[in-house]
Amino acid sequence: MAGKFEVYEDNSGKFRFRLKAGNGEVVASGQAYATRKGAHDGAAAVTRAVEGAKVVDVDKE
């Protein structure tokens, strides 16, 4: 099963998104947004940003 974004209202009344892997594990979460639409837009922005992204190692200098 593919992963999915879930949008939910937190305890302070703000809206957040979380990315769940196919096994149900939360692998990423977003900041708080004032509106549900804001959280949906944030999740969509992440989807666009990661398309074609590379995985790179970052070493201590």
PQR file with spaces between the fields and no chain letter, atoms N, CA, C, O and H, PARSE charges and radii, in Angstrom:
ATOM       1  N    MET     1       0.838   -1.184    0.000 -0.4000 1.5000
ATOM       2  CA   MET     1       0.000    0.000    0.000 -0.0000 2.0000
ATOM       3  C    MET     1       0.885    1.249    0.000  0.5500 1.7000
ATOM       4  O    MET     1       1.909    1.296    0.681 -0.5500 1.4000
ATOM       5  N    ALA     2       0.486    2.234   -0.752 -0.4000 1.5000
ATOM       6  CA   ALA     2       1.238    3.491   -0.825 -0.0000 2.0000
ATOM       7  C    ALA     2       1.047    4.303    0.445  0.5500 1.7000
ATOM       8  O    ALA     2       0.084    4.108    1.187 -0.5500 1.4000
ATOM       9  H    ALA     2      -0.346    2.197   -1.306  0.4000 1.0000
ATOM      10  N    GLY     3       1.966    5.203    0.678 -0.4000 1.5000
ATOM      11  CA   GLY     3       1.842    6.110    1.814 -0.0000 2.0000
ATOM      12  C    GLY     3       0.718    7.105    1.572  0.5500 1.7000
ATOM      13  O    GLY     3       0.156    7.181    0.480 -0.5500 1.4000
ATOM      14  H    GLY     3       2.749    5.361    0.076  0.4000 1.0000
ATOM      15  N    LYS     4       0.400    7.872    2.623 -0.4000 1.5000
ATOM      16  CA   LYS     4      -0.656    8.877    2.493 -0.0000 2.0000
ATOM      17  C    LYS     4      -0.402   10.018    3.462  0.5500 1.7000
ATOM      18  O    LYS     4       0.232    9.843    4.503 -0.5500 1.4000
ATOM      19  H    LYS     4       0.856    7.811    3.510  0.4000 1.0000
ATOM      20  N    PHE     5      -0.910   11.187    3.101 -0.4000 1.5000
ATOM      21  CA   PHE     5      -0.923   12.328    3.999 -0.0000 2.0000
ATOM      22  C    PHE     5      -2.245   12.327    4.749  0.5500 1.7000
ATOM      23  O    PHE     5      -3.301   12.106    4.156 -0.5500 1.4000
ATOM      24  H    PHE     5      -1.426   11.328    2.256  0.4000 1.0000
ATOM      25  N    GLU     6      -2.190   12.572    6.040 -0.4000 1.5000
ATOM      26  CA   GLU     6      -3.387   12.740    6.856 -0.0000 2.0000
ATOM      27  C    GLU     6      -3.391   14.169    7.385  0.5500 1.7000
ATOM      28  O    GLU     6      -2.373   14.647    7.884 -0.5500 1.4000
ATOM      29  H    GLU     6      -1.333   12.752    6.522  0.4000 1.0000
ATOM      30  N    VAL     7      -4.519   14.847    7.280 -0.4000 1.5000
ATOM      31  CA   VAL     7      -4.682   16.191    7.831 -0.0000 2.0000
ATOM      32  C    VAL     7      -5.599   16.068    9.031  0.5500 1.7000
ATOM      33  O    VAL     7      -6.646   15.424    8.963 -0.5500 1.4000
ATOM      34  H    VAL     7      -5.346   14.458    6.874  0.4000 1.0000
ATOM      35  N    TYR     8      -5.196   16.696   10.138 -0.4000 1.5000
ATOM      36  CA   TYR     8      -5.969   16.588   11.376 -0.0000 2.0000
ATOM      37  C    TYR     8      -5.875   17.878   12.178  0.5500 1.7000
ATOM      38  O    TYR     8      -4.973   18.690   11.973 -0.5500 1.4000
ATOM      39  H    TYR     8      -4.345   17.220   10.193  0.4000 1.0000
ATOM      40  N    GLU     9      -6.817   18.051   13.091 -0.4000 1.5000
ATOM      41  CA   GLU     9      -6.819   19.193   13.998 -0.0000 2.0000
ATOM      42  C    GLU     9      -6.120   18.787   15.287  0.5500 1.7000
ATOM      43  O    GLU     9      -6.466   17.771   15.891 -0.5500 1.4000
ATOM      44  H    GLU     9      -7.549   17.391   13.257  0.4000 1.0000
ATOM      45  N    ASP    10      -5.132   19.581   15.714 -0.4000 1.5000
ATOM      46  CA   ASP    10      -4.403   19.245   16.936 -0.0000 2.0000
ATOM      47  C    ASP    10      -5.135   19.784   18.170  0.5500 1.7000
ATOM      48  O    ASP    10      -6.198   20.393   18.050 -0.5500 1.4000
ATOM      49  H    ASP    10      -4.852   20.406   15.224  0.4000 1.0000
ATOM      50  N    ASN    11      -4.570   19.561   19.331 -0.4000 1.5000
ATOM      51  CA   ASN    11      -5.220   19.952   20.587 -0.0000 2.0000
ATOM      52  C    ASN    11      -5.379   21.457   20.751  0.5500 1.7000
ATOM      53  O    ASN    11      -6.205   21.903   21.546 -0.5500 1.4000
ATOM      54  H    ASN    11      -3.706   19.066   19.428  0.4000 1.0000
ATOM      55  N    SER    12      -4.607   22.243   20.020 -0.4000 1.5000
ATOM      56  CA   SER    12      -4.708   23.703   20.133 -0.0000 2.0000
ATOM      57  C    SER    12      -5.631   24.308   19.080  0.5500 1.7000
ATOM      58  O    SER    12      -5.758   25.529   18.989 -0.5500 1.4000
ATOM      59  H    SER    12      -3.936   21.880   19.374  0.4000 1.0000
ATOM      60  N    GLY    13      -6.278   23.451   18.284 -0.4000 1.5000
ATOM      61  CA   GLY    13      -7.200   23.933   17.265 -0.0000 2.0000
ATOM      62  C    GLY    13      -6.543   24.278   15.939  0.5500 1.7000
ATOM      63  O    GLY    13      -7.208   24.785   15.035 -0.5500 1.4000
ATOM      64  H    GLY    13      -6.175   22.459   18.358  0.4000 1.0000
ATOM      65  N    LYS    14      -5.254   24.012   15.806 -0.4000 1.5000
ATOM      66  CA   LYS    14      -4.537   24.231   14.547 -0.0000 2.0000
ATOM      67  C    LYS    14      -4.588   22.944   13.723  0.5500 1.7000
ATOM      68  O    LYS    14      -4.885   21.867   14.239 -0.5500 1.4000
ATOM      69  H    LYS    14      -4.713   23.601   16.540  0.4000 1.0000
ATOM      70  N    PHE    15      -4.293   23.081   12.442 -0.4000 1.5000
ATOM      71  CA   PHE    15      -4.333   21.933   11.540 -0.0000 2.0000
ATOM      72  C    PHE    15      -2.920   21.544   11.139  0.5500 1.7000
ATOM      73  O    PHE    15      -2.070   22.400   10.892 -0.5500 1.4000
ATOM      74  H    PHE    15      -4.051   23.955   12.022  0.4000 1.0000
ATOM      75  N    ARG    16      -2.686   20.257   11.079 -0.4000 1.5000
ATOM      76  CA   ARG    16      -1.372   19.707   10.745 -0.0000 2.0000
ATOM      77  C    ARG    16      -1.545   18.571    9.746  0.5500 1.7000
ATOM      78  O    ARG    16      -2.637   18.028    9.578 -0.5500 1.4000
ATOM      79  H    ARG    16      -3.376   19.562   11.280  0.4000 1.0000
ATOM      80  N    PHE    17      -0.445   18.226    9.088 -0.4000 1.5000
ATOM      81  CA   PHE    17      -0.452   17.020    8.266 -0.0000 2.0000
ATOM      82  C    PHE    17       0.659   16.106    8.741  0.5500 1.7000
ATOM      83  O    PHE    17       1.662   16.549    9.299 -0.5500 1.4000
ATOM      84  H    PHE    17       0.442   18.667    9.225  0.4000 1.0000
ATOM      85  N    ARG    18       0.457   14.832    8.510 -0.4000 1.5000
ATOM      86  CA   ARG    18       1.504   13.840    8.766 -0.0000 2.0000
ATOM      87  C    ARG    18       1.524   12.903    7.573  0.5500 1.7000
ATOM      88  O    ARG    18       0.495   12.627    6.954 -0.5500 1.4000
ATOM      89  H    ARG    18      -0.358   14.472    8.057  0.4000 1.0000
ATOM      90  N    LEU    19       2.709   12.424    7.269 -0.4000 1.5000
ATOM      91  CA   LEU    19       2.889   11.472    6.176 -0.0000 2.0000
ATOM      92  C    LEU    19       3.071   10.104    6.793  0.5500 1.7000
ATOM      93  O    LEU    19       3.973    9.892    7.603 -0.5500 1.4000
ATOM      94  H    LEU    19       3.544   12.648    7.771  0.4000 1.0000
ATOM      95  N    LYS    20       2.212    9.178    6.409 -0.4000 1.5000
ATOM      96  CA   LYS    20       2.305    7.811    6.908 -0.0000 2.0000
ATOM      97  C    LYS    20       2.771    6.897    5.786  0.5500 1.7000
ATOM      98  O    LYS    20       2.294    6.980    4.654 -0.5500 1.4000
ATOM      99  H    LYS    20       1.479    9.350    5.751  0.4000 1.0000
ATOM     100  N    ALA    21       3.711    6.026    6.122 -0.4000 1.5000
ATOM     101  CA   ALA    21       4.190    5.017    5.177 -0.0000 2.0000
ATOM     102  C    ALA    21       3.100    3.967    4.978  0.5500 1.7000
ATOM     103  O    ALA    21       2.100    3.953    5.697 -0.5500 1.4000
ATOM     104  H    ALA    21       4.099    5.958    7.042  0.4000 1.0000
ATOM     105  N    GLY    22       3.298    3.105    4.013 -0.4000 1.5000
ATOM     106  CA   GLY    22       2.332    2.047    3.737 -0.0000 2.0000
ATOM     107  C    GLY    22       2.062    1.141    4.915  0.5500 1.7000
ATOM     108  O    GLY    22       0.994    0.536    5.004 -0.5500 1.4000
ATOM     109  H    GLY    22       4.110    3.116    3.429  0.4000 1.0000
ATOM     110  N    ASN    23       3.037    1.037    5.839 -0.4000 1.5000
ATOM     111  CA   ASN    23       2.848    0.187    7.020 -0.0000 2.0000
ATOM     112  C    ASN    23       2.189    0.934    8.177  0.5500 1.7000
ATOM     113  O    ASN    23       2.032    0.375    9.262 -0.5500 1.4000
ATOM     114  H    ASN    23       3.905    1.528    5.768  0.4000 1.0000
ATOM     115  N    GLY    24       1.804    2.190    7.955 -0.4000 1.5000
ATOM     116  CA   GLY    24       1.118    2.968    8.983 -0.0000 2.0000
ATOM     117  C    GLY    24       2.026    3.801    9.872  0.5500 1.7000
ATOM     118  O    GLY    24       1.541    4.557   10.714 -0.5500 1.4000
ATOM     119  H    GLY    24       1.933    2.644    7.074  0.4000 1.0000
ATOM     120  N    GLU    25       3.335    3.675    9.700 -0.4000 1.5000
ATOM     121  CA   GLU    25       4.278    4.435   10.522 -0.0000 2.0000
ATOM     122  C    GLU    25       4.348    5.887   10.048  0.5500 1.7000
ATOM     123  O    GLU    25       4.431    6.149    8.848 -0.5500 1.4000
ATOM     124  H    GLU    25       3.729    3.061    9.016  0.4000 1.0000
ATOM     125  N    VAL    26       4.313    6.831   10.999 -0.4000 1.5000
ATOM     126  CA   VAL    26       4.464    8.246   10.663 -0.0000 2.0000
ATOM     127  C    VAL    26       5.936    8.499   10.336  0.5500 1.7000
ATOM     128  O    VAL    26       6.818    8.238   11.154 -0.5500 1.4000
ATOM     129  H    VAL    26       4.246    6.618   11.973  0.4000 1.0000
ATOM     130  N    VAL    27       6.186    9.010    9.136 -0.4000 1.5000
ATOM     131  CA   VAL    27       7.560    9.250    8.704 -0.0000 2.0000
ATOM     132  C    VAL    27       7.882   10.735    8.566  0.5500 1.7000
ATOM     133  O    VAL    27       9.050   11.101    8.432 -0.5500 1.4000
ATOM     134  H    VAL    27       5.469    9.222    8.471  0.4000 1.0000
ATOM     135  N    ALA    28       6.871   11.588    8.597 -0.4000 1.5000
ATOM     136  CA   ALA    28       7.093   13.037    8.541 -0.0000 2.0000
ATOM     137  C    ALA    28       5.843   13.738    9.046  0.5500 1.7000
ATOM     138  O    ALA    28       4.738   13.200    8.977 -0.5500 1.4000
ATOM     139  H    ALA    28       5.922   11.290    8.706  0.4000 1.0000
ATOM     140  N    SER    29       6.036   14.948    9.554 -0.4000 1.5000
ATOM     141  CA   SER    29       4.890   15.748    9.988 -0.0000 2.0000
ATOM     142  C    SER    29       5.162   17.208    9.675  0.5500 1.7000
ATOM     143  O    SER    29       6.312   17.641    9.599 -0.5500 1.4000
ATOM     144  H    SER    29       6.934   15.385    9.610  0.4000 1.0000
ATOM     145  N    GLY    30       4.091   17.954    9.496 -0.4000 1.5000
ATOM     146  CA   GLY    30       4.209   19.356    9.123 -0.0000 2.0000
ATOM     147  C    GLY    30       3.940   20.289   10.284  0.5500 1.7000
ATOM     148  O    GLY    30       3.522   19.872   11.365 -0.5500 1.4000
ATOM     149  H    GLY    30       3.156   17.602    9.558  0.4000 1.0000
ATOM     150  N    GLN    31       4.189   21.559   10.034 -0.4000 1.5000
ATOM     151  CA   GLN    31       3.957   22.600   11.026 -0.0000 2.0000
ATOM     152  C    GLN    31       2.463   22.805   11.232  0.5500 1.7000
ATOM     153  O    GLN    31       1.648   22.201   10.535 -0.5500 1.4000
ATOM     154  H    GLN    31       4.528   21.899    9.157  0.4000 1.0000
ATOM     155  N    ALA    32       2.106   23.653   12.184 -0.4000 1.5000
ATOM     156  CA   ALA    32       0.703   23.973   12.450 -0.0000 2.0000
ATOM     157  C    ALA    32       0.233   25.057   11.478  0.5500 1.7000
ATOM     158  O    ALA    32       0.956   26.014   11.202 -0.5500 1.4000
ATOM     159  H    ALA    32       2.768   24.143   12.750  0.4000 1.0000
ATOM     160  N    TYR    33      -0.969   24.894   10.973 -0.4000 1.5000
ATOM     161  CA   TYR    33      -1.596   25.857   10.071 -0.0000 2.0000
ATOM     162  C    TYR    33      -2.900   26.330   10.697  0.5500 1.7000
ATOM     163  O    TYR    33      -3.535   25.592   11.450 -0.5500 1.4000
ATOM     164  H    TYR    33      -1.556   24.117   11.197  0.4000 1.0000
ATOM     165  N    ALA    34      -3.295   27.551   10.388 -0.4000 1.5000
ATOM     166  CA   ALA    34      -4.526   28.115   10.945 -0.0000 2.0000
ATOM     167  C    ALA    34      -5.771   27.461   10.358  0.5500 1.7000
ATOM     168  O    ALA    34      -6.814   27.407   11.010 -0.5500 1.4000
ATOM     169  H    ALA    34      -2.779   28.150    9.776  0.4000 1.0000
ATOM     170  N    THR    35      -5.664   26.963    9.125 -0.4000 1.5000
ATOM     171  CA   THR    35      -6.829   26.384    8.459 -0.0000 2.0000
ATOM     172  C    THR    35      -6.524   24.983    7.933  0.5500 1.7000
ATOM     173  O    THR    35      -5.370   24.611    7.720 -0.5500 1.4000
ATOM     174  H    THR    35      -4.817   27.006    8.595  0.4000 1.0000
ATOM     175  N    ARG    36      -7.590   24.228    7.733 -0.4000 1.5000
ATOM     176  CA   ARG    36      -7.453   22.892    7.146 -0.0000 2.0000
ATOM     177  C    ARG    36      -6.874   23.006    5.731  0.5500 1.7000
ATOM     178  O    ARG    36      -6.033   22.203    5.327 -0.5500 1.4000
ATOM     179  H    ARG    36      -8.527   24.530    7.906  0.4000 1.0000
ATOM     180  N    LYS    37      -7.339   24.021    4.982 -0.4000 1.5000
ATOM     181  CA   LYS    37      -6.818   24.230    3.632 -0.0000 2.0000
ATOM     182  C    LYS    37      -5.320   24.500    3.668  0.5500 1.7000
ATOM     183  O    LYS    37      -4.588   24.022    2.801 -0.5500 1.4000
ATOM     184  H    LYS    37      -8.023   24.674    5.310  0.4000 1.0000
ATOM     185  N    GLY    38      -4.856   25.252    4.647 -0.4000 1.5000
ATOM     186  CA   GLY    38      -3.426   25.516    4.777 -0.0000 2.0000
ATOM     187  C    GLY    38      -2.633   24.232    4.940  0.5500 1.7000
ATOM     188  O    GLY    38      -1.571   24.075    4.338 -0.5500 1.4000
ATOM     189  H    GLY    38      -5.450   25.640    5.351  0.4000 1.0000
ATOM     190  N    ALA    39      -3.143   23.313    5.753 -0.4000 1.5000
ATOM     191  CA   ALA    39      -2.465   22.027    5.953 -0.0000 2.0000
ATOM     192  C    ALA    39      -2.476   21.205    4.665  0.5500 1.7000
ATOM     193  O    ALA    39      -1.480   20.565    4.327 -0.5500 1.4000
ATOM     194  H    ALA    39      -4.006   23.441    6.243  0.4000 1.0000
ATOM     195  N    HIS    40      -3.601   21.222    3.946 -0.4000 1.5000
ATOM     196  CA   HIS    40      -3.662   20.516    2.660 -0.0000 2.0000
ATOM     197  C    HIS    40      -2.657   21.116    1.681  0.5500 1.7000
ATOM     198  O    HIS    40      -1.954   20.388    0.980 -0.5500 1.4000
ATOM     199  H    HIS    40      -4.410   21.742    4.221  0.4000 1.0000
ATOM     200  N    ASP    41      -2.592   22.447    1.638 -0.4000 1.5000
ATOM     201  CA   ASP    41      -1.642   23.114    0.742 -0.0000 2.0000
ATOM     202  C    ASP    41      -0.201   22.786    1.132  0.5500 1.7000
ATOM     203  O    ASP    41       0.649   22.604    0.261 -0.5500 1.4000
ATOM     204  H    ASP    41      -3.163   23.038    2.207  0.4000 1.0000
ATOM     205  N    GLY    42       0.077   22.710    2.431 -0.4000 1.5000
ATOM     206  CA   GLY    42       1.417   22.354    2.902 -0.0000 2.0000
ATOM     207  C    GLY    42       1.810   20.952    2.473  0.5500 1.7000
ATOM     208  O    GLY    42       2.935   20.726    2.026 -0.5500 1.4000
ATOM     209  H    GLY    42      -0.614   22.858    3.138  0.4000 1.0000
ATOM     210  N    ALA    43       0.887   20.010    2.608 -0.4000 1.5000
ATOM     211  CA   ALA    43       1.161   18.635    2.184 -0.0000 2.0000
ATOM     212  C    ALA    43       1.398   18.578    0.678  0.5500 1.7000
ATOM     213  O    ALA    43       2.280   17.857    0.212 -0.5500 1.4000
ATOM     214  H    ALA    43      -0.027   20.194    2.970  0.4000 1.0000
ATOM     215  N    ALA    44       0.614   19.336   -0.081 -0.4000 1.5000
ATOM     216  CA   ALA    44       0.791   19.369   -1.536 -0.0000 2.0000
ATOM     217  C    ALA    44       2.150   19.963   -1.899  0.5500 1.7000
ATOM     218  O    ALA    44       2.790   19.509   -2.848 -0.5500 1.4000
ATOM     219  H    ALA    44      -0.103   19.922    0.297  0.4000 1.0000
ATOM     220  N    ALA    45       2.595   20.973   -1.153 -0.4000 1.5000
ATOM     221  CA   ALA    45       3.905   21.578   -1.407 -0.0000 2.0000
ATOM     222  C    ALA    45       5.025   20.571   -1.165  0.5500 1.7000
ATOM     223  O    ALA    45       6.004   20.539   -1.911 -0.5500 1.4000
ATOM     224  H    ALA    45       2.075   21.341   -0.382  0.4000 1.0000
ATOM     225  N    VAL    46       4.888   19.757   -0.135 -0.4000 1.5000
ATOM     226  CA   VAL    46       5.891   18.718    0.132 -0.0000 2.0000
ATOM     227  C    VAL    46       5.918   17.724   -1.025  0.5500 1.7000
ATOM     228  O    VAL    46       6.989   17.332   -1.486 -0.5500 1.4000
ATOM     229  H    VAL    46       4.093   19.783    0.471  0.4000 1.0000
ATOM     230  N    THR    47       4.758   17.324   -1.484 -0.4000 1.5000
ATOM     231  CA   THR    47       4.680   16.383   -2.604 -0.0000 2.0000
ATOM     232  C    THR    47       5.408   16.934   -3.828  0.5500 1.7000
ATOM     233  O    THR    47       6.157   16.211   -4.486 -0.5500 1.4000
ATOM     234  H    THR    47       3.887   17.643   -1.109  0.4000 1.0000
ATOM     235  N    ARG    48       5.189   18.210   -4.132 -0.4000 1.5000
ATOM     236  CA   ARG    48       5.872   18.825   -5.285 -0.0000 2.0000
ATOM     237  C    ARG    48       7.377   18.922   -5.048  0.5500 1.7000
ATOM     238  O    ARG    48       8.166   18.700   -5.966 -0.5500 1.4000
ATOM     239  H    ARG    48       4.580   18.797   -3.597  0.4000 1.0000
ATOM     240  N    ALA    49       7.775   19.250   -3.829 -0.4000 1.5000
ATOM     241  CA   ALA    49       9.192   19.464   -3.519 -0.0000 2.0000
ATOM     242  C    ALA    49      10.006   18.180   -3.606  0.5500 1.7000
ATOM     243  O    ALA    49      11.180   18.215   -3.976 -0.5500 1.4000
ATOM     244  H    ALA    49       7.134   19.431   -3.083  0.4000 1.0000
ATOM     245  N    VAL    50       9.403   17.058   -3.272 -0.4000 1.5000
ATOM     246  CA   VAL    50      10.173   15.813   -3.241 -0.0000 2.0000
ATOM     247  C    VAL    50      10.194   15.086   -4.583  0.5500 1.7000
ATOM     248  O    VAL    50      10.947   14.128   -4.758 -0.5500 1.4000
ATOM     249  H    VAL    50       8.450   17.029   -2.972  0.4000 1.0000
ATOM     250  N    GLU    51       9.391   15.526   -5.507 -0.4000 1.5000
ATOM     251  CA   GLU    51       9.384   14.878   -6.811 -0.0000 2.0000
ATOM     252  C    GLU    51      10.756   15.028   -7.450  0.5500 1.7000
ATOM     253  O    GLU    51      11.195   16.143   -7.732 -0.5500 1.4000
ATOM     254  H    GLU    51       8.779   16.304   -5.365  0.4000 1.0000
ATOM     255  N    GLY    52      11.412   13.945   -7.669 -0.4000 1.5000
ATOM     256  CA   GLY    52      12.735   13.950   -8.275 -0.0000 2.0000
ATOM     257  C    GLY    52      13.865   14.313   -7.322  0.5500 1.7000
ATOM     258  O    GLY    52      15.006   14.477   -7.754 -0.5500 1.4000
ATOM     259  H    GLY    52      11.056   13.039   -7.439  0.4000 1.0000
ATOM     260  N    ALA    53      13.566   14.440   -6.034 -0.4000 1.5000
ATOM     261  CA   ALA    53      14.610   14.790   -5.062 -0.0000 2.0000
ATOM     262  C    ALA    53      15.623   13.659   -4.938  0.5500 1.7000
ATOM     263  O    ALA    53      15.291   12.486   -5.106 -0.5500 1.4000
ATOM     264  H    ALA    53      12.639   14.307   -5.683  0.4000 1.0000
ATOM     265  N    LYS    54      16.852   14.031   -4.645 -0.4000 1.5000
ATOM     266  CA   LYS    54      17.920   13.056   -4.455 -0.0000 2.0000
ATOM     267  C    LYS    54      18.180   12.867   -2.968  0.5500 1.7000
ATOM     268  O    LYS    54      17.942   13.771   -2.167 -0.5500 1.4000
ATOM     269  H    LYS    54      17.122   14.984   -4.510  0.4000 1.0000
ATOM     270  N    VAL    55      18.665   11.702   -2.611 -0.4000 1.5000
ATOM     271  CA   VAL    55      19.119   11.432   -1.247 -0.0000 2.0000
ATOM     272  C    VAL    55      20.620   11.654   -1.233  0.5500 1.7000
ATOM     273  O    VAL    55      21.346   11.054   -2.025 -0.5500 1.4000
ATOM     274  H    VAL    55      18.859   10.968   -3.262  0.4000 1.0000
ATOM     275  N    VAL    56      21.090   12.515   -0.333 -0.4000 1.5000
ATOM     276  CA   VAL    56      22.521   12.809   -0.256 -0.0000 2.0000
ATOM     277  C    VAL    56      23.003   12.623    1.175  0.5500 1.7000
ATOM     278  O    VAL    56      22.265   12.871    2.129 -0.5500 1.4000
ATOM     279  H    VAL    56      20.500   13.002    0.310  0.4000 1.0000
ATOM     280  N    ASP    57      24.239   12.189    1.312 -0.4000 1.5000
ATOM     281  CA   ASP    57      24.867   12.080    2.626 -0.0000 2.0000
ATOM     282  C    ASP    57      25.448   13.435    3.005  0.5500 1.7000
ATOM     283  O    ASP    57      26.036   14.126    2.173 -0.5500 1.4000
ATOM     284  H    ASP    57      24.839   11.988    0.537  0.4000 1.0000
ATOM     285  N    VAL    58      25.280   13.802    4.259 -0.4000 1.5000
ATOM     286  CA   VAL    58      25.869   15.028    4.776 -0.0000 2.0000
ATOM     287  C    VAL    58      26.831   14.622    5.877  0.5500 1.7000
ATOM     288  O    VAL    58      26.425   14.074    6.902 -0.5500 1.4000
ATOM     289  H    VAL    58      24.803   13.240    4.935  0.4000 1.0000
ATOM     290  N    ASP    59      28.098   14.894    5.660 -0.4000 1.5000
ATOM     291  CA   ASP    59      29.130   14.510    6.621 -0.0000 2.0000
ATOM     292  C    ASP    59      29.521   15.706    7.470  0.5500 1.7000
ATOM     293  O    ASP    59      29.439   16.853    7.032 -0.5500 1.4000
ATOM     294  H    ASP    59      28.428   15.339    4.827  0.4000 1.0000
ATOM     295  N    LYS    60      29.947   15.420    8.687 -0.4000 1.5000
ATOM     296  CA   LYS    60      30.461   16.482    9.548 -0.0000 2.0000
ATOM     297  C    LYS    60      31.753   17.008    8.956  0.5500 1.7000
ATOM     298  O    LYS    60      32.556   16.252    8.409 -0.5500 1.4000
ATOM     299  H    LYS    60      30.014   14.488    9.043  0.4000 1.0000
ATOM     300  N    GLU    61      31.940   18.296    9.070 -0.4000 1.5000
ATOM     301  CA   GLU    61      33.180   18.892    8.545 -0.0000 2.0000
ATOM     302  C    GLU    61      34.173   19.078    9.654  0.5500 1.7000
ATOM     303  O    GLU    61      35.278   19.566    9.418 -0.5500 1.4000
ATOM     304  H    GLU    61      31.288   18.910    9.515  0.4000 1.0000
